Amino acid sequence: MKNLLSSLKSGNWRALLACFFYFDTGFTVWVMFGPLAPFIHKDIAMTPAELGFLVAVPVLAAAILRVTLGNLYQACDGRRIALMGVLLSAIPSIVLLLMPGTPSYTLLLVLGVFLGVGGASFAVALPMAGSNYPPKVQGLVLGLAAAGNIGAVLDGFMFPGLAAHFGWTTAAGAALPLLALAATALFFWAQDLGPKSGSAPRAFRSFFVTLAGLIVLVLAVHAGVFGAGKTGVLLLPVLGALLAILVLPRHYRSVLVEGDTWVVMLVYSITFGGFVGMSSYVTTLLISLYQMPALEAGLFMSLLAFIGALVRPIGGLVADRISGVRALVMLLAAISLGDFIFAAWMPPLAAGIALLIAMYLCFGLGNGATFQLVPQRWKGKTGLMSGIVGAAGGIGGFYLPVIMGIAKESTGSYQMGFATFGGLSALAFVLVVLHRSRWLEWALPAEGHGRLVAEPIRTANVQADSGA
């Protein structure tokens, strides 16, 4: 505890708290459709695949917007970008609260893109928090800032109960006081000390082009422009990612040709993708698989989200000690095993809950461990890489509910969905093991031998970044 307090006092703890509130409330609005889904389904007729698509759209939108929001952070003051993000992510709650009658499925898809702006806060909250602290505590600080994904806990506690008593459109308005709290904390406490480069007008233009383009793509997929049924839905993340990459400055695209970038992206698509994707879908999963009442399913979703969010800083702290590489080798193996057990067994309620809790522990620890690596490997590009790696996590979170919905609709079971993600987790495990020796040269804690080896690597990275 003394070491923890000492670490927090080594930087600006108020700025860290503001970043936590920003991501926490952003996460709350981001996955709002998940716990509200059973209530929305009562008013709007949807197939399982359409329901999966609805809860997945905000996840995908955040994934893609993280890239251009991270680019915007590189060019502009993070505090101003965060306040803009709070305003945009409040639009769905305002519309649903004030709109008379039941909104259409199409309108909900559009609002889902704006909910994604809340999840994209990750690309600003993390680097802005980290900019206020020295390198030796980055794993802990980024873990604490990213523990804002505890916002999913509020979703499960707050939205189902309000929806049951006042209706789901009114319940959506409960996010507005939380967003106001985040805006207040950002205005008075936030401070961005990160280096800036690039053109601010171009970065703003890239972000809003991506936002508008995502709305067009989502509606086009819904209309069957890219193929009927599953084809267009499965293509959507690829099309969205291409859109974000096209509007990035050319010199920032250079990180996408590095093999390390893609491996870390895959890892985060498993750890964070598992966390947010399951948080969006687990309410539906529990109701369908175990006939759990909607309110109980929402509360259990909150418990899972709390567990995953609570251990994320611990994952960063452990990674500061042993490196994120060593931690991820163990965690990815455990996630893969959990997925395969679920696929092979489809366990009864008690065993299923125990397995989900264990997997959420691994998701949370893995999230913290992954982002201990980012500022070590990509020094000077943390904002951009937070966006790119975070986008991969969001894309993983998009595919999880979509594939679960498709598996259920096609086979009547979730087995193929769990097996798919078990295979991806196994692939990520193998790749990290293959890169382990080389990554440990720069990922070891900055003490003893690790300092002697890592420092020249970091210096070289800084020089490379300054020449980009």
NORDAVEN-V443738 format. One line per field, one symbol per residue. phi: phi as a letter, one per 20 degrees, with the letter a starting at -180 (. if undefined). burial: I if it has 24 or more other ideal C-beta (glycine too) atoms within 12 Angstrom, else O. Layout:
phi: ???
burial: ???
This chain:
phi: .fffffffffbefffffffffffffffffgdgfgfegfffffecfbfgfffffffegfffgfgfffffffffffdcfffffffffffffegffffffeffnefeffffffffffffffffggfdfffffffecfgfdfgffffffffgffgfffgffeffffffecnfffggfffffffffffffffedfbddffdbnefgfffffffffffffgfffffffenfeofmfgffffgffffffffffefggffffffeefggfffffgffeffgfffffffdfffffffeclfggffffffgfffffffffegffffffffednfffffgfffffffffffffffdlffgfffffffffffgfgfffffffeffgffecfncffffffffffffffffffgfffffffffednbegfffffffffffffgfffffegfffffdefgfblfgffefffffffffffffef
burial: OOOOOOIIOOIIIOIIIIIIIIIIIIIIIIIIIIIIIIIIIOOIOIOIIIIIIIIIIIIIIIIIIIIIIIIIIIIIIIIIIIIIIIIIIIIIIOIIIOOOOOIOIOIIIIIIIIIIIIIIIIIIIIIIIIIIIOIIIIIIIIIIIIIIIIIIIIIIIIIIIIIOOOIIIIIIIIIIOIIOIIIOIIOOIIIIOIOIOIOOOOIIOIIOIIIOIIIOIIIOIIOOOIOOOIOIIIIIIOIIIOIIIOIIIOOIOOIIOOOIIOIIIIIIIIIIIIIIIIIIIIIIIIIIIIOIOIIIIIIIIIIIIIIIIIIIIIIIIIIIIIIIIIIIIIIIIIIIIIIIIIIOOIOOOOOIIOIIIIIIIIIIIIIIIIIIIIIIIIIIIIIIIIIIIIIIIIIIIIIIIIIIIIIIIOOOOIIIIIIIIIOIIIIIIOIIOOIIOOIIIIIIIIOOOIOOIIOOIIOOIOOOIOOO
